């Protein structure tokens, strides 16, 4: 039986208690695919690839709500990433600082990224 990439991502998410609600796990799987397909992290761009059955504005609000309301277990996400990368590969850890503006609010983010020089994933 052939599984879609979405189902494979869902199975991987189920192995680690990153999220507790099934609907949020399904959304996360769809959102990961949207990030991959859009090759962009901006909400307005990934919304175009999230769910074609609804308006892009609705997809964008859904993404915003996910970030606003959902608490992710980052320790479990770290374990997930270590399972994705083969143990024999050399990994680079990259630290990046970014600043986002939400109206008059400035959000400073210090991002830790893991890279094997082929694939780069935000880690923490």
Backbone as a ProteinNet text record, in pm:
[ID]
protein_1_A
[PRIMARY]
XXXXXXXXXXXXXXXXXXXXXXXXXXXXXXXXXXXXXXXXXXXXXXXXXXXXXXXXXXXXXXXXXXXXXXXXXXXXXXXXXXXXXXXXXXXXXXXXXXXXXXXXXXXXXXXXXXXXXXXXXXXX
[TERTIARY]
83.8	0	88.8	54.1	136.1	79.5	165.9	124.6	169.4	89.9	129	231.2	297.6	397	332.6	209.6	138.6	122.4	85.6	69.4	202	309.7	441.5	481.7	453.2	484	399	270.5	182.8	234.3	280.3	333.1	457.8	540.9	660.7	624.7	527.2	481.4	420.3	350.5	289	391.9	510.7	615	669.7	654	705.5	590.8	578.2	466.2	489.8	495.7	515.5	385.1	275.6	141.8	48.7	-55.4	-147.5	-275.3	-321.8	-448.5	-428.1	-514.5	-505.8	-521.1	-614.2	-635.5	-512.1	-442.5	-320.8	-207.4	-203.6	-103.5	-127	-253.8	-286.5	-247.9	-279.6	-244.5	-93.3	-18.8	126.6	183.4	129.5	174.5	147.2	28	-4.5	83.4	109.4	189.4	334.3	388.5	524.8	534.6	435.4	434	420.2	339.7	323.7	455.1	528.6	659.2	755.9	753.4	841.8	802.9	674.8	628.9	648.3	626.7	639.9	785	869.8	1010.5	1023.3	931.7	923.3	865	895.2	838.9	735.7	716.5	618.2	478.4	395	260.8	180.4	188.5	109.7	153.5	280.1	329.7	294.8	312.7	281.2	131.3	51.4	-94.6	-141.9	-69.4	-105	-93.7	-16	9.9	-53.1	-128.1	-178.6	-302.4	-412.2	-537	-605.2	-604.8	-660.5	-812.8	-879.5	-1025.8	-1080.4	-992.8	-1037.5	-958.5	-1006	-938.1	-800.7	-708.2	-573	-573.8	-665.5	-674.3	-711.7	-798.6	-837.1	-719.3	-642.6	-523	-423.6	-407.6	-312.6	-357	-485.5	-537.2	-516.8	-534.3	-513.8	-367.9	-274.5	-132.7	-105.3	-158.6	-139.8	-196	-314.7	-375.7	-290.6	-232.8	-148.2	-30.2	38.3	153.1	110.4	-6.8	-54.2	-101.9	-166.9	-236.8	-168.4	-79.5	-25.4	108.8	122.3	250	317.8	436.2	512.9	614.6	636.1	737.9	869.7	951.5	1074.6	1177.9	1173	1263.9	1232.4	1103.5	1063.9	1096.4	1085.1	1122.5	1271.8	1351.5	1495.9	1524.7	1455.8	1473.2	1431.7	1323.9	1277.2	1383.8	1443.1	1545.9	1666.6	1705.4	1819.5	1788.7	1662.3	1624.1	1622.4	1595.9	1591.1	1731.2	1827.1	1963.7	2036.1	2105.9	2185.7	2294.7	2322.9	2416.9	2561.3	2593.9	2732.1	2766	2665.7	2689.7	2741.5	2826.5	2871.9	2759.9	2727.8	2623.9	2684.8	2636.8	2676.5	2562.5	2598.2	2498.9	2520	2415.1	2422.6	2330.7	2380.4	2299.4	2265.4	2137.5	2092.6	2001.5	2014.9	1927.4	1839.2	1711.2	1619.5	1524.7	1465.8	1371.3	1248.3	1132.7	1005.9	929.5	861.7	776.9	630.9	556.6	411.4	348.6	318.4	268.6	377.7	349.2	449.5	531.9	499.6	570.3	687.9	806.1	923.8	953.7	966.5	992.6	1132.9	1222.4	1359.2	1366.2	1421.2	1428.5	1572.5	1620.6	1750	1721.3	1763	1730.1	1853.4	1836.4	1941.1	1902	1990.6	1961.6	2065.1	2018.4	2108	2113.3	2234.3	2252.1	2352	2320.8	2418.6	2473.6	2459	2504.1	2418.7	2321.2	2222.5	2085.3	2056.8	1929	1954.3	1878.2	1889.6	1753.6	1752.1	1626.8	1638.5	1536.5	1536.8	1522.9	1605.3	1613.6	1552.8	1586.1	1536.2	1531.2
-117.9	0	124.9	219.7	338.9	452.1	511	620.4	753.3	853.6	986.8	1045.9	1148.7	1215.5	1272.4	1318.7	1370.7	1262.5	1142.6	1032.3	994.6	999.6	968.8	1072.7	1198.6	1304.6	1287	1253.4	1229.6	1115.4	1007.9	894.3	935.7	1017.2	1064.2	1154.6	1241.2	1329.5	1247.9	1139.3	1054.5	983	959.4	890.4	976.4	1107.6	1200.5	1286.5	1301.4	1380.6	1531.2	1577.1	1719.6	1795.3	1737.2	1795.3	1690.7	1737.1	1641.7	1620.5	1720.2	1709.5	1655.9	1563.8	1503.3	1607.5	1700.9	1802.2	1890.5	1918.1	1999.1	1919.7	1789.3	1703.7	1701	1689.7	1690.2	1823.1	1932.7	2064	2077.1	2032.9	2043.5	1967.3	1849.8	1772.3	1848.8	1907.1	1985.8	2110.2	2172.7	2294.7	2266.7	2154.6	2117.8	2101.7	2035.8	2021.9	2157.2	2245.7	2378.7	2455.9	2441.1	2505.9	2452.1	2321.3	2259.5	2304.2	2300.8	2337.1	2484.8	2570.3	2713.9	2759.6	2680.1	2715.6	2853.8	2882.3	3013.8	2997.8	3089.2	3081.1	3190	3279.4	3384.8	3323.9	3364.4	3306.4	3324	3442.2	3466.9	3375.7	3338.2	3249	3103.2	3059.7	2919.7	2895.5	2998.6	2984.4	2942.9	2984.9	2947.1	2796.8	2727.7	2584.7	2498	2557.1	2482.3	2399.8	2464.4	2394.6	2466	2407.2	2475.8	2487.9	2419.9	2423.3	2547	2624.2	2744.8	2865.1	2983.5	3105.9	3115	3179.8	3197.2	3274.8	3370.8	3448.8	3357.8	3261.4	3166.7	3077.9	3035.2	2956.9	3037.2	3163.8	3248.4	3268.2	3288.5	3302.2	3171.9	3060.8	2930.5	2913	2955.9	2950.5	3042	3162.9	3257.5	3201.2	3141.6	3082.9	2968.7	2889.2	2778.6	2832	2932.8	2988.9	3059.7	3119.4	3194	3101.5	2990.1	2909.7	2779.1	2728.3	2594.7	2601.4	2516.7	2502.7	2376.7	2394.2	2281.5	2236.8	2106.9	2052.3	2049.5	2152.1	2167.4	2060.4	2003.9	1893.6	1772.7	1745.6	1635.7	1666	1791.7	1830.7	1807.7	1838.7	1815.2	1666.4	1580.4	1435.2	1390.3	1446.6	1414.7	1448.1	1566.4	1605.6	1514	1472.6	1381.9	1246.5	1207.6	1082.1	1096.7	1216.2	1239.6	1234.2	1296.3	1299.9	1171.1	1110.9	991.9	1024	930.3	955.3	969	916.8	921.2	1051.5	1133.5	1256.4	1367.4	1450.3	1569.7	1674	1734.3	1835.6	1969.3	2073.9	2209	2271.1	2340	2413.6	2561.4	2626.5	2766	2847.3	2959.8	3050.3	3171.9	3207.6	3320.7	3407.5	3536.8	3631.4	3696.6	3704.3	3770.1	3858.3	3953.2	4043.9	4056.6	4032.8	4046.1	4163.1	4235.2	4345.4	4307	4313.8	4292.9	4424.9	4508	4641.8	4720.6	4766	4841.2	4750.9	4622.7	4528.1	4465.8	4470	4407.2	4278	4171.1	4039.4	3995.9	3986	3940.5	3791.1	3719	3573.8	3529.8	3445.7	3382.3	3239.1	3202.6	3073.5	2985.6	2860.5	2760.6	2667.8	2650.1	2572.6	2460.8	2342	2228.9	2203.4	2180.2	2158.1	2045.9	1962	1862	1900.6	2026.8	2088.9	2050.5	1964.6	1933.5	1980.9	1956.9	1990.2	2076.1	2183.7	2270.9	2279.5	2256.4	2257.9	2348	2431.3	2509.1	2412.5	2431.1	2333.9	2387.3	2508.4	2563.1	2712.2
0	0	0	-83.2	-98.2	-12.4	66.9	154.5	95.4	119.9	73.9	170.6	126.3	209.6	336.1	325.7	442.6	548.2	507.2	602.1	666.4	590.8	646.5	750.3	722.3	818.6	943.6	926.3	1042.4	1128.5	1065.6	1142.1	1220.5	1160	1227.9	1345.6	1327.2	1435	1548.4	1515.2	1617.8	1704.7	1651.8	1729.1	1842.5	1831.6	1931.7	1983	2115.1	2170.5	2157	2033.9	2007.4	2032.8	1988.2	2003.7	2061.3	2131.6	2192.7	2111.9	2039.6	1966.8	1825.5	1784.2	1651.8	1541.7	1558.1	1454	1437.2	1545.9	1536.1	1472.4	1498.2	1432.9	1282.3	1240.9	1098.1	1034.4	1106	1053	1038.1	1139.8	1133.9	1014.4	986.4	870.6	740.5	729	609.6	600.2	714.8	717.5	678.4	723.4	685	533.8	474.9	327.6	258	315.5	257.5	263.3	371.6	383	277.4	258.6	159.2	18.5	-12.3	-147.2	-178	-79.1	-104.2	-99.6	-31.9	-13.5	47.2	140.4	201.7	340.6	431.1	565.5	592.4	498.1	516.9	511.1	606.6	617.2	489.2	428.1	306.5	192.1	188.5	82.9	111.1	235.1	267.3	264.3	289.7	285.5	146.6	43	-94.5	-117.5	-36.1	-54.9	53.2	143.5	259	224.9	195.1	165.3	49	-69.8	-186.4	-184.3	-91.6	-87	-16.9	49	119.9	69	104.5	63	129.3	59.6	113.4	245	257.2	380.7	498.3	474.5	579.6	618.5	519.7	548.9	631.4	596.4	668.7	813.8	835.7	971.9	1049.7	983.6	1048.9	1092.6	1009.3	1044.6	1163.6	1159.5	1269.7	1400.2	1393.3	1512.3	1568.2	1479.8	1523.7	1605	1553.8	1625.7	1754	1754.3	1870.5	1982.6	1948	2047.8	2086.3	2003.1	2024.8	2096.1	2197.1	2266.4	2213.9	2156.9	2104.4	2208.4	2218.3	2307	2229.3	2250.9	2173.1	2205.2	2323.6	2354.3	2266.1	2245.2	2157.4	2011.7	1972.9	1836.9	1815.2	1916	1905.9	1886.9	1961.3	1944.6	1804.7	1754.4	1619.5	1515.8	1526.5	1430.9	1437.4	1556.7	1567.7	1505.8	1503.3	1437.7	1285.9	1236.6	1092.6	1031.8	1099.8	1047.4	1083	987.8	1018.3	1121.2	1209.7	1318.4	1271.7	1154.1	1107	1034.4	1005.6	930.5	1019.9	962.1	1030.9	1022.6	1136.3	1141.1	1181	1118.2	1155.7	1234.4	1340.3	1418.2	1388.7	1342.8	1301	1391.5	1438.5	1520.8	1435.6	1435.3	1355.2	1440.1	1424.5	1492	1386.6	1415.1	1322.8	1402.6	1335.2	1399.9	1311.8	1372	1300.2	1357.8	1271	1314.6	1297.2	1405.9	1403.9	1443.2	1344.4	1373.9	1443.8	1564.6	1640.6	1733	1736.8	1822.8	1747.8	1808.3	1749.7	1824.6	1751.1	1808.8	1767.6	1864.6	1838	1862.3	1766.6	1775.8	1755.3	1845.6	1828.9	1786.6	1665.8	1607.4	1601.6	1641.3	1629.3	1515.8	1418.2	1298.7	1285.6	1244.3	1220.3	1070	1020	877.8	853.7	755.2	711.1	573.9	539.8	415.1	295	315.4	213.1	258.9	385.8	446.2	568.7	581.9	697.4	764.1	895.9	970.6	1091.6	1116.1	1240.4	1357.5	1458.7	1567	1696	1732.2	1859.2	1851.1
[MASK]
++++++++++++++++++++++++++++++++++++++++++++++++++++++++++++++++++++++++++++++++++++++++++++++++++++++++++++++++++++++++++++

